[in-house]
Amino acid sequence: KELVQLKIEKDEAAEKSTLLQKESAQLKVEKDDSEENVAQLQIEKDEAEEKATLLLNELVQLQIEKDEAAENSTLLQKESAQLEVEKDEAEEKVTHLLKELVQLQIEKD
């Protein structure tokens, strides 16, 4: 009877051992999957950081171009104002010369 009991316990222990081995194998598969997921997430993180760096560089470049365009606009406005002053001065000279011409024409007549 004791022998039968030991045989039953041995079979139960073997069954438990088999279950634990299956569970251990399953956990190893899950661990490997997790490690693979972590590696994939690291790759995606690195790619995202690279894209962010490129976008930041592009943003800096655009800011530089915007600043240069603003500077050019300011220079063009100054140049336009200077040309306006010169135009006004030229118009004054023309007006003055026309008046002198009229005066000379009057004196001639």
N, CA, C and O atoms as CSV, one atom per row, in Angstrom:
chain,resi,resn,atom,element,x,y,z
A,1,LYS,N,N,0.834,-1.199,0.000
A,1,LYS,CA,C,0.000,0.000,0.000
A,1,LYS,C,C,0.877,1.261,0.000
A,1,LYS,O,O,0.597,2.226,-0.711
A,2,GLU,N,N,1.928,1.232,0.802
A,2,GLU,CA,C,2.837,2.360,0.854
A,2,GLU,C,C,3.517,2.559,-0.489
A,2,GLU,O,O,3.761,3.688,-0.914
A,3,LEU,N,N,3.816,1.466,-1.143
A,3,LEU,CA,C,4.455,1.499,-2.458
A,3,LEU,C,C,3.536,2.169,-3.473
A,3,LEU,O,O,3.976,2.977,-4.291
A,4,VAL,N,N,2.273,1.826,-3.407
A,4,VAL,CA,C,1.285,2.430,-4.309
A,4,VAL,C,C,1.200,3.927,-4.036
A,4,VAL,O,O,1.158,4.729,-4.969
A,5,GLN,N,N,1.174,4.300,-2.768
A,5,GLN,CA,C,1.116,5.715,-2.391
A,5,GLN,C,C,2.337,6.448,-2.917
A,5,GLN,O,O,2.216,7.553,-3.447
A,6,LEU,N,N,3.525,5.842,-2.776
A,6,LEU,CA,C,4.747,6.468,-3.265
A,6,LEU,C,C,4.714,6.612,-4.786
A,6,LEU,O,O,5.157,7.622,-5.332
A,7,LYS,N,N,4.187,5.595,-5.460
A,7,LYS,CA,C,4.063,5.631,-6.919
A,7,LYS,C,C,3.153,6.795,-7.329
A,7,LYS,O,O,3.464,7.528,-8.268
A,8,ILE,N,N,2.023,6.962,-6.619
A,8,ILE,CA,C,1.081,8.056,-6.907
A,8,ILE,C,C,1.778,9.402,-6.684
A,8,ILE,O,O,1.672,10.310,-7.509
A,9,GLU,N,N,2.482,9.514,-5.573
A,9,GLU,CA,C,3.191,10.766,-5.273
A,9,GLU,C,C,4.265,11.038,-6.316
A,9,GLU,O,O,4.478,12.184,-6.714
A,10,LYS,N,N,4.962,9.948,-6.770
A,10,LYS,CA,C,5.995,10.094,-7.792
A,10,LYS,C,C,5.370,10.590,-9.101
A,10,LYS,O,O,5.913,11.477,-9.760
A,11,ASP,N,N,4.223,10.007,-9.467
A,11,ASP,CA,C,3.532,10.430,-10.698
A,11,ASP,C,C,3.067,11.886,-10.586
A,11,ASP,O,O,3.201,12.670,-11.525
A,12,GLU,N,N,2.517,12.226,-9.411
A,12,GLU,CA,C,2.069,13.610,-9.203
A,12,GLU,C,C,3.255,14.577,-9.283
A,12,GLU,O,O,3.137,15.654,-9.867
A,13,ALA,N,N,4.380,14.202,-8.707
A,13,ALA,CA,C,5.579,15.041,-8.730
A,13,ALA,C,C,6.083,15.182,-10.171
A,13,ALA,O,O,6.505,16.259,-10.590
A,14,ALA,N,N,6.031,14.072,-10.920
A,14,ALA,CA,C,6.464,14.127,-12.327
A,14,ALA,C,C,5.534,15.037,-13.123
A,14,ALA,O,O,5.987,15.798,-13.979
A,15,GLU,N,N,4.243,14.958,-12.843
A,15,GLU,CA,C,3.260,15.808,-13.513
A,15,GLU,C,C,3.506,17.287,-13.179
A,15,GLU,O,O,3.477,18.150,-14.056
A,16,LYS,N,N,3.751,17.557,-11.886
A,16,LYS,CA,C,4.050,18.923,-11.474
A,16,LYS,C,C,5.324,19.416,-12.146
A,16,LYS,O,O,5.391,20.562,-12.591
A,17,SER,N,N,6.323,18.564,-12.220
A,17,SER,CA,C,7.592,18.918,-12.838
A,17,SER,C,C,7.376,19.266,-14.320
A,17,SER,O,O,7.931,20.244,-14.820
A,18,THR,N,N,6.572,18.466,-15.006
A,18,THR,CA,C,6.265,18.715,-16.415
A,18,THR,C,C,5.550,20.054,-16.572
A,18,THR,O,O,5.881,20.845,-17.456
A,19,LEU,N,N,4.557,20.302,-15.698
A,19,LEU,CA,C,3.833,21.568,-15.745
A,19,LEU,C,C,4.777,22.751,-15.501
A,19,LEU,O,O,4.706,23.769,-16.188
A,20,LEU,N,N,5.660,22.598,-14.513
A,20,LEU,CA,C,6.609,23.670,-14.210
A,20,LEU,C,C,7.572,23.907,-15.374
A,20,LEU,O,O,7.950,25.044,-15.656
A,21,GLN,N,N,7.970,22.806,-16.058
A,21,GLN,CA,C,8.855,22.955,-17.222
A,21,GLN,C,C,8.139,23.698,-18.349
A,21,GLN,O,O,8.711,24.572,-19.000
A,22,LYS,N,N,6.853,23.323,-18.566
A,22,LYS,CA,C,6.070,24.019,-19.600
A,22,LYS,C,C,5.926,25.504,-19.250
A,22,LYS,O,O,6.096,26.382,-20.095
A,23,GLU,N,N,5.605,25.754,-17.974
A,23,GLU,CA,C,5.450,27.139,-17.522
A,23,GLU,C,C,6.762,27.899,-17.666
A,23,GLU,O,O,6.767,29.058,-18.081
A,24,SER,N,N,7.869,27.252,-17.327
A,24,SER,CA,C,9.182,27.873,-17.454
A,24,SER,C,C,9.478,28.180,-18.923
A,24,SER,O,O,10.000,29.251,-19.235
A,25,ALA,N,N,9.154,27.262,-19.818
A,25,ALA,CA,C,9.366,27.478,-21.246
A,25,ALA,C,C,8.515,28.645,-21.735
A,25,ALA,O,O,8.974,29.482,-22.513
A,26,GLN,N,N,7.260,28.687,-21.265
A,26,GLN,CA,C,6.358,29.779,-21.654
A,26,GLN,C,C,6.890,31.128,-21.160
A,26,GLN,O,O,6.862,32.122,-21.885
A,27,LEU,N,N,7.375,31.144,-19.915
A,27,LEU,CA,C,7.939,32.381,-19.371
A,27,LEU,C,C,9.185,32.808,-20.141
A,27,LEU,O,O,9.411,34.004,-20.328
A,28,LYS,N,N,9.996,31.851,-20.590
A,28,LYS,CA,C,11.181,32.176,-21.377
A,28,LYS,C,C,10.764,32.792,-22.710
A,28,LYS,O,O,11.371,33.762,-23.165
A,29,VAL,N,N,9.728,32.228,-23.336
A,29,VAL,CA,C,9.224,32.792,-24.599
A,29,VAL,C,C,8.742,34.225,-24.364
A,29,VAL,O,O,9.048,35.125,-25.146
A,30,GLU,N,N,7.981,34.431,-23.275
A,30,GLU,CA,C,7.476,35.773,-22.960
A,30,GLU,C,C,8.624,36.737,-22.668
A,30,GLU,O,O,8.579,37.903,-23.062
A,31,LYS,N,N,9.659,36.242,-21.973
A,31,LYS,CA,C,10.833,37.082,-21.678
A,31,LYS,C,C,11.531,37.473,-22.977
A,31,LYS,O,O,11.909,38.629,-23.169
A,32,ASP,N,N,11.698,36.490,-23.871
A,32,ASP,CA,C,12.339,36.782,-25.158
A,32,ASP,C,C,11.514,37.797,-25.954
A,32,ASP,O,O,12.067,38.720,-26.554
A,33,ASP,N,N,10.177,37.619,-25.956
A,33,ASP,CA,C,9.292,38.571,-26.644
A,33,ASP,C,C,9.436,39.972,-26.045
A,33,ASP,O,O,9.497,40.966,-26.769
A,34,SER,N,N,9.490,40.033,-24.702
A,34,SER,CA,C,9.634,41.323,-24.025
A,34,SER,C,C,10.951,41.990,-24.404
A,34,SER,O,O,10.994,43.189,-24.681
A,35,GLU,N,N,12.026,41.201,-24.415
A,35,GLU,CA,C,13.335,41.753,-24.779
A,35,GLU,C,C,13.313,42.260,-26.227
A,35,GLU,O,O,13.892,43.298,-26.545
A,36,GLU,N,N,12.631,41.501,-27.094
A,36,GLU,CA,C,12.501,41.919,-28.488
A,36,GLU,C,C,11.698,43.220,-28.585
A,36,GLU,O,O,12.052,44.117,-29.349
A,37,ASN,N,N,10.623,43.317,-27.812
A,37,ASN,CA,C,9.822,44.544,-27.780
A,37,ASN,C,C,10.631,45.725,-27.271
A,37,ASN,O,O,10.542,46.824,-27.817
A,38,VAL,N,N,11.421,45.501,-26.226
A,38,VAL,CA,C,12.267,46.564,-25.681
A,38,VAL,C,C,13.263,47.032,-26.738
A,38,VAL,O,O,13.483,48.230,-26.911
A,39,ALA,N,N,13.863,46.069,-27.444
A,39,ALA,CA,C,14.827,46.420,-28.489
A,39,ALA,C,C,14.139,47.224,-29.595
A,39,ALA,O,O,14.692,48.209,-30.084
A,40,GLN,N,N,12.932,46.803,-29.988
A,40,GLN,CA,C,12.182,47.513,-31.028
A,40,GLN,C,C,11.816,48.928,-30.562
A,40,GLN,O,O,11.920,49.890,-31.323
A,41,LEU,N,N,11.388,49.036,-29.307
A,41,LEU,CA,C,11.053,50.359,-28.756
A,41,LEU,C,C,12.286,51.261,-28.690
A,41,LEU,O,O,12.182,52.468,-28.907
A,42,GLN,N,N,13.436,50.689,-28.396
A,42,GLN,CA,C,14.677,51.472,-28.364
A,42,GLN,C,C,15.001,51.994,-29.765
A,42,GLN,O,O,15.407,53.145,-29.928
A,43,ILE,N,N,14.818,51.140,-30.771
A,43,ILE,CA,C,15.049,51.564,-32.165
A,43,ILE,C,C,14.094,52.703,-32.516
A,43,ILE,O,O,14.510,53.712,-33.086
A,44,GLU,N,N,12.812,52.540,-32.175
A,44,GLU,CA,C,11.818,53.572,-32.472
A,44,GLU,C,C,12.139,54.872,-31.725
A,44,GLU,O,O,11.970,55.961,-32.272
A,45,LYS,N,N,12.601,54.754,-30.477
A,45,LYS,CA,C,12.973,55.936,-29.685
A,45,LYS,C,C,14.144,56.656,-30.352
A,45,LYS,O,O,14.138,57.880,-30.485
A,46,ASP,N,N,15.147,55.882,-30.770
A,46,ASP,CA,C,16.318,56.477,-31.436
A,46,ASP,C,C,15.906,57.180,-32.724
A,46,ASP,O,O,16.381,58.277,-33.017
A,47,GLU,N,N,15.010,56.539,-33.502
A,47,GLU,CA,C,14.538,57.144,-34.749
A,47,GLU,C,C,13.769,58.439,-34.461
A,47,GLU,O,O,13.926,59.437,-35.164
A,48,ALA,N,N,12.942,58.405,-33.423
A,48,ALA,CA,C,12.161,59.593,-33.063
A,48,ALA,C,C,13.084,60.727,-32.619
A,48,ALA,O,O,12.860,61.884,-32.974
A,49,GLU,N,N,14.115,60.403,-31.848
A,49,GLU,CA,C,15.084,61.422,-31.415
A,49,GLU,C,C,15.825,62.001,-32.612
A,49,GLU,O,O,16.089,63.202,-32.669
A,50,GLU,N,N,16.160,61.135,-33.570
A,50,GLU,CA,C,16.852,61.594,-34.780
A,50,GLU,C,C,15.946,62.546,-35.573
A,50,GLU,O,O,16.393,63.592,-36.044
A,51,LYS,N,N,14.673,62.169,-35.712
A,51,LYS,CA,C,13.724,63.039,-36.413
A,51,LYS,C,C,13.556,64.365,-35.679
A,51,LYS,O,O,13.497,65.424,-36.303
A,52,ALA,N,N,13.481,64.303,-34.358
A,52,ALA,CA,C,13.332,65.528,-33.563
A,52,ALA,C,C,14.544,66.435,-33.754
A,52,ALA,O,O,14.398,67.651,-33.875
A,53,THR,N,N,15.728,65.851,-33.782
A,53,THR,CA,C,16.947,66.635,-34.002
A,53,THR,C,C,16.925,67.294,-35.370
A,53,THR,O,O,17.256,68.472,-35.505
A,54,LEU,N,N,16.528,66.518,-36.399
A,54,LEU,CA,C,16.445,67.076,-37.754
A,54,LEU,C,C,15.432,68.217,-37.809
A,54,LEU,O,O,15.683,69.248,-38.433
A,55,LEU,N,N,14.293,68.027,-37.156
A,55,LEU,CA,C,13.265,69.070,-37.156
A,55,LEU,C,C,13.745,70.319,-36.417
A,55,LEU,O,O,13.468,71.441,-36.842
A,56,LEU,N,N,14.456,70.125,-35.323
A,56,LEU,CA,C,15.003,71.271,-34.592
A,56,LEU,C,C,16.019,72.024,-35.441
A,56,LEU,O,O,16.035,73.254,-35.461
A,57,ASN,N,N,16.869,71.273,-36.145
A,57,ASN,CA,C,17.848,71.917,-37.033
A,57,ASN,C,C,17.141,72.702,-38.132
A,57,ASN,O,O,17.540,73.814,-38.478
A,58,GLU,N,N,16.078,72.099,-38.675
A,58,GLU,CA,C,15.302,72.772,-39.719
A,58,GLU,C,C,14.656,74.036,-39.160
A,58,GLU,O,O,14.624,75.072,-39.824
A,59,LEU,N,N,14.146,73.945,-37.946
A,59,LEU,CA,C,13.518,75.098,-37.301
A,59,LEU,C,C,14.532,76.227,-37.093
A,59,LEU,O,O,14.233,77.396,-37.334
A,60,VAL,N,N,15.721,75.860,-36.648
A,60,VAL,CA,C,16.778,76.862,-36.459
A,60,VAL,C,C,17.109,77.521,-37.795
A,60,VAL,O,O,17.252,78.741,-37.870
A,61,GLN,N,N,17.232,76.701,-38.865
A,61,GLN,CA,C,17.541,77.229,-40.192
A,61,GLN,C,C,16.447,78.191,-40.656
A,61,GLN,O,O,16.733,79.260,-41.197
A,62,LEU,N,N,15.197,77.800,-40.439
A,62,LEU,CA,C,14.077,78.667,-40.838
A,62,LEU,C,C,14.081,79.971,-40.048
A,62,LEU,O,O,13.771,81.029,-40.596
A,63,GLN,N,N,14.428,79.903,-38.771
A,63,GLN,CA,C,14.512,81.115,-37.944
A,63,GLN,C,C,15.604,82.039,-38.480
A,63,GLN,O,O,15.428,83.255,-38.546
A,64,ILE,N,N,16.733,81.443,-38.860
A,64,ILE,CA,C,17.834,82.242,-39.425
A,64,ILE,C,C,17.363,82.922,-40.712
A,64,ILE,O,O,17.603,84.111,-40.921
A,65,GLU,N,N,16.686,82.146,-41.574
A,65,GLU,CA,C,16.191,82.707,-42.839
A,65,GLU,C,C,15.155,83.801,-42.583
A,65,GLU,O,O,15.130,84.812,-43.285
A,66,LYS,N,N,14.304,83.599,-41.578
A,66,LYS,CA,C,13.299,84.607,-41.229
A,66,LYS,C,C,13.985,85.894,-40.769
A,66,LYS,O,O,13.602,86.993,-41.172
A,67,ASP,N,N,15.014,85.740,-39.912
A,67,ASP,CA,C,15.753,86.908,-39.421
A,67,ASP,C,C,16.440,87.642,-40.574
A,67,ASP,O,O,16.432,88.872,-40.636
A,68,GLU,N,N,17.036,86.862,-41.489
A,68,GLU,CA,C,17.699,87.484,-42.642
A,68,GLU,C,C,16.684,88.216,-43.517
A,68,GLU,O,O,16.956,89.313,-44.005
A,69,ALA,N,N,15.507,87.605,-43.715
A,69,ALA,CA,C,14.467,88.239,-44.524
A,69,ALA,C,C,13.994,89.539,-43.861
A,69,ALA,O,O,13.760,90.539,-44.540
A,70,ALA,N,N,13.857,89.515,-42.540
A,70,ALA,CA,C,13.443,90.726,-41.815
A,70,ALA,C,C,14.507,91.821,-41.961
A,70,ALA,O,O,14.193,92.999,-42.132
A,71,GLU,N,N,15.765,91.399,-41.890
A,71,GLU,CA,C,16.872,92.357,-42.037
A,71,GLU,C,C,16.860,92.947,-43.456
A,71,GLU,O,O,17.020,94.155,-43.636
A,72,ASN,N,N,16.668,92.084,-44.453
A,72,ASN,CA,C,16.600,92.560,-45.843
A,72,ASN,C,C,15.428,93.516,-46.036
A,72,ASN,O,O,15.544,94.527,-46.728
A,73,SER,N,N,14.307,93.186,-45.421
A,73,SER,CA,C,13.120,94.036,-45.520
A,73,SER,C,C,13.405,95.416,-44.926
A,73,SER,O,O,13.028,96.438,-45.499
A,74,THR,N,N,14.071,95.432,-43.780
A,74,THR,CA,C,14.432,96.699,-43.136
A,74,THR,C,C,15.356,97.517,-44.041
A,74,THR,O,O,15.173,98.723,-44.210
A,75,LEU,N,N,16.352,96.838,-44.620
A,75,LEU,CA,C,17.278,97.544,-45.522
A,75,LEU,C,C,16.537,98.102,-46.735
A,75,LEU,O,O,16.791,99.228,-47.162
A,76,LEU,N,N,15.612,97.301,-47.289
A,76,LEU,CA,C,14.842,97.767,-48.449
A,76,LEU,C,C,13.951,98.954,-48.081
A,76,LEU,O,O,13.780,99.876,-48.879
A,77,GLN,N,N,13.389,98.931,-46.883
A,77,GLN,CA,C,12.560,100.059,-46.435
A,77,GLN,C,C,13.405,101.322,-46.304
A,77,GLN,O,O,12.977,102.406,-46.701
A,78,LYS,N,N,14.617,101.177,-45.742
A,78,LYS,CA,C,15.514,102.340,-45.605
A,78,LYS,C,C,15.889,102.872,-46.985
A,78,LYS,O,O,15.886,104.080,-47.224
A,79,GLU,N,N,16.215,101.938,-47.895
A,79,GLU,CA,C,16.597,102.330,-49.248
A,79,GLU,C,C,15.421,103.024,-49.949
A,79,GLU,O,O,15.604,104.021,-50.646
A,80,SER,N,N,14.226,102.485,-49.754
A,80,SER,CA,C,13.024,103.081,-50.354
A,80,SER,C,C,12.800,104.488,-49.805
A,80,SER,O,O,12.469,105.407,-50.554
A,81,ALA,N,N,12.980,104.651,-48.497
A,81,ALA,CA,C,12.813,105.977,-47.881
A,81,ALA,C,C,13.853,106.941,-48.435
A,81,ALA,O,O,13.536,108.097,-48.714
A,82,GLN,N,N,15.101,106.478,-48.599
A,82,GLN,CA,C,16.166,107.317,-49.145
A,82,GLN,C,C,15.827,107.732,-50.583
A,82,GLN,O,O,16.018,108.887,-50.963
A,83,LEU,N,N,15.326,106.783,-51.373
A,83,LEU,CA,C,14.953,107.100,-52.758
A,83,LEU,C,C,13.792,108.098,-52.807
A,83,LEU,O,O,13.735,108.958,-53.686
A,84,GLU,N,N,12.885,107.970,-51.864
A,84,GLU,CA,C,11.750,108.904,-51.775
A,84,GLU,C,C,12.257,110.325,-51.489
A,84,GLU,O,O,11.791,111.296,-52.085
A,85,VAL,N,N,13.220,110.425,-50.567
A,85,VAL,CA,C,13.830,111.723,-50.247
A,85,VAL,C,C,14.505,112.294,-51.497
A,85,VAL,O,O,14.319,113.466,-51.824
A,86,GLU,N,N,15.286,111.467,-52.193
A,86,GLU,CA,C,15.987,111.916,-53.403
A,86,GLU,C,C,14.988,112.344,-54.485
A,86,GLU,O,O,15.217,113.328,-55.187
A,87,LYS,N,N,13.874,111.600,-54.620
A,87,LYS,CA,C,12.831,111.940,-55.591
A,87,LYS,C,C,12.232,113.313,-55.252
A,87,LYS,O,O,12.048,114.159,-56.128
A,88,ASP,N,N,11.934,113.514,-53.962
A,88,ASP,CA,C,11.372,114.808,-53.532
A,88,ASP,C,C,12.350,115.950,-53.830
A,88,ASP,O,O,11.947,117.014,-54.301
A,89,GLU,N,N,13.640,115.720,-53.549
A,89,GLU,CA,C,14.658,116.741,-53.813
A,89,GLU,C,C,14.736,117.039,-55.310
A,89,GLU,O,O,14.853,118.196,-55.716
A,90,ALA,N,N,14.669,115.974,-56.133
A,90,ALA,CA,C,14.734,116.161,-57.581
A,90,ALA,C,C,13.511,116.933,-58.068
A,90,ALA,O,O,13.624,117.798,-58.936
A,91,GLU,N,N,12.355,116.624,-57.513
A,91,GLU,CA,C,11.135,117.335,-57.897
A,91,GLU,C,C,11.232,118.817,-57.515
A,91,GLU,O,O,10.806,119.695,-58.266
A,92,GLU,N,N,11.801,119.074,-56.334
A,92,GLU,CA,C,11.996,120.475,-55.912
A,92,GLU,C,C,12.910,121.209,-56.890
A,92,GLU,O,O,12.637,122.348,-57.267
A,93,LYS,N,N,14.014,120.542,-57.307
A,93,LYS,CA,C,14.941,121.158,-58.257
A,93,LYS,C,C,14.248,121.441,-59.589
A,93,LYS,O,O,14.415,122.510,-60.178
A,94,VAL,N,N,13.459,120.455,-60.056
A,94,VAL,CA,C,12.737,120.635,-61.324
A,94,VAL,C,C,11.775,121.810,-61.210
A,94,VAL,O,O,11.699,122.646,-62.111
A,95,THR,N,N,11.047,121.873,-60.111
A,95,THR,CA,C,10.104,122.973,-59.892
A,95,THR,C,C,10.851,124.312,-59.893
A,95,THR,O,O,10.412,125.281,-60.513
A,96,HIS,N,N,11.976,124.345,-59.194
A,96,HIS,CA,C,12.776,125.562,-59.125
A,96,HIS,C,C,13.278,125.964,-60.517
A,96,HIS,O,O,13.220,127.135,-60.891
A,97,LEU,N,N,13.775,124.972,-61.286
A,97,LEU,CA,C,14.280,125.260,-62.635
A,97,LEU,C,C,13.152,125.721,-63.550
A,97,LEU,O,O,13.358,126.598,-64.389
A,98,LEU,N,N,11.960,125.141,-63.399
A,98,LEU,CA,C,10.815,125.564,-64.215
A,98,LEU,C,C,10.435,127.019,-63.891
A,98,LEU,O,O,10.116,127.805,-64.782
A,99,LYS,N,N,10.478,127.349,-62.613
A,99,LYS,CA,C,10.181,128.733,-62.214
A,99,LYS,C,C,11.196,129.697,-62.813
A,99,LYS,O,O,10.838,130.767,-63.307
A,100,GLU,N,N,12.499,129.297,-62.763
A,100,GLU,CA,C,13.548,130.138,-63.343
A,100,GLU,C,C,13.340,130.288,-64.851
A,100,GLU,O,O,13.523,131.367,-65.413
A,101,LEU,N,N,12.949,129.170,-65.499
A,101,LEU,CA,C,12.719,129.195,-66.933
A,101,LEU,C,C,11.571,130.144,-67.287
A,101,LEU,O,O,11.654,130.928,-68.233
A,102,VAL,N,N,10.510,130.049,-66.507
A,102,VAL,CA,C,9.360,130.940,-66.718
A,102,VAL,C,C,9.784,132.401,-66.522
A,102,VAL,O,O,9.410,133.282,-67.297
A,103,GLN,N,N,10.569,132.634,-65.470
A,103,GLN,CA,C,11.053,133.990,-65.180
A,103,GLN,C,C,11.900,134.523,-66.329
A,103,GLN,O,O,11.762,135.676,-66.738
A,104,LEU,N,N,12.799,133.643,-66.856
A,104,LEU,CA,C,13.657,134.051,-67.973
A,104,LEU,C,C,12.826,134.328,-69.232
A,104,LEU,O,O,13.093,135.257,-69.994
A,105,GLN,N,N,11.799,133.472,-69.416
A,105,GLN,CA,C,10.927,133.659,-70.581
A,105,GLN,C,C,10.193,134.992,-70.470
A,105,GLN,O,O,10.040,135.706,-71.461
A,106,ILE,N,N,9.741,135.323,-69.262
A,106,ILE,CA,C,9.035,136.590,-69.037
A,106,ILE,C,C,9.989,137.758,-69.327
A,106,ILE,O,O,9.626,138.720,-70.004
A,107,GLU,N,N,11.240,137.647,-68.788
A,107,GLU,CA,C,12.214,138.729,-68.982
A,107,GLU,C,C,12.576,138.876,-70.461
A,107,GLU,O,O,12.816,139.986,-70.937
A,108,LYS,N,N,12.615,137.739,-71.194
A,108,LYS,CA,C,12.958,137.752,-72.600
A,108,LYS,C,C,11.852,138.471,-73.402
A,108,LYS,O,O,12.116,139.247,-74.320
A,109,ASP,N,N,10.635,138.180,-73.015
A,109,ASP,CA,C,9.497,138.766,-73.733
A,109,ASP,C,C,9.419,140.239,-73.356
A,109,ASP,O,O,8.538,140.953,-73.834
